[in-house]
Amino acid sequence: METLSLAAIQRQLGKLNENLEGTAWVIEDNKLHKEFMFGNFIQAFGFMTQVAIIAESMNHHPEWFNVYKKVIVDLTTHEAGGITELDFELASKMANI
């Protein structure tokens, strides 16, 4: 899988953030980045559990961090050395949860 050009990343980012509630996806440290806030720890953990099942089926796993009701997500395709279509696909699935 090849990394996306900056122009392609910006196009995909615009699509991903259309009609989005909450904070937008951004590029941070050459990774697709977003902070999700939930009502409590159980909701945050439930989100992570749902994403884990999807990520495993895609064989594409997020870098993430959880404290109480916040989940911080960074997506990159390590094998490609940057952001690929796979990262946007997983981000889109996360947005639908």
Summary of the structure (lengths in Angstrom):
residues: 97
radius of gyration: 12.9
end to end distance: 25.5
largest distance: 37.7
contacts: 260
relative contact order: 0.23
helix: 42%
strand: 24%
